[in-house]
């Protein structure tokens, strides 16, 4: 079947997987649906440039294709995909050995507002944006990735648990600790908080 004949929007994730196993053309639906989100996630948790992030994503999609038969249908597809992309990103960054030193995180206004609202930060918008980038880049990876998944990828604790392969309670603890570190660092930078 030609890819121009497939209407991906009408298919649920699990149907795309089923059909992809029978016809490679359907895998494009999965790629088109998740590529922008997964690319954004790679860019946020890693210190890679655009080309490196594309390479990581390409390798991750190769692994996704190779392991499509292994997908557990009781799990959310997005959690499974994010887990593969997460592992590929961490693996790449470990090989690069500069992980954690040169990251600049891109955050849009809505994402920043969600995080700042939860942290009760008061400050002008431009200062919030700059300090959010700076503080997130200072956080240890285990805390930063939890905040990114929660506030920027809008994932539930259950989904974060599936992606990071840690218990939901650990997710909650890490998010709580990350928010405390974030607040403490922001206070050092003279960002005021609502009382």
Beta strands, then each sheet from edge to edge (+ up, - down):
strand 1: 121-122
strand 2: 192-193
sheet 1: 1+ 2-
end
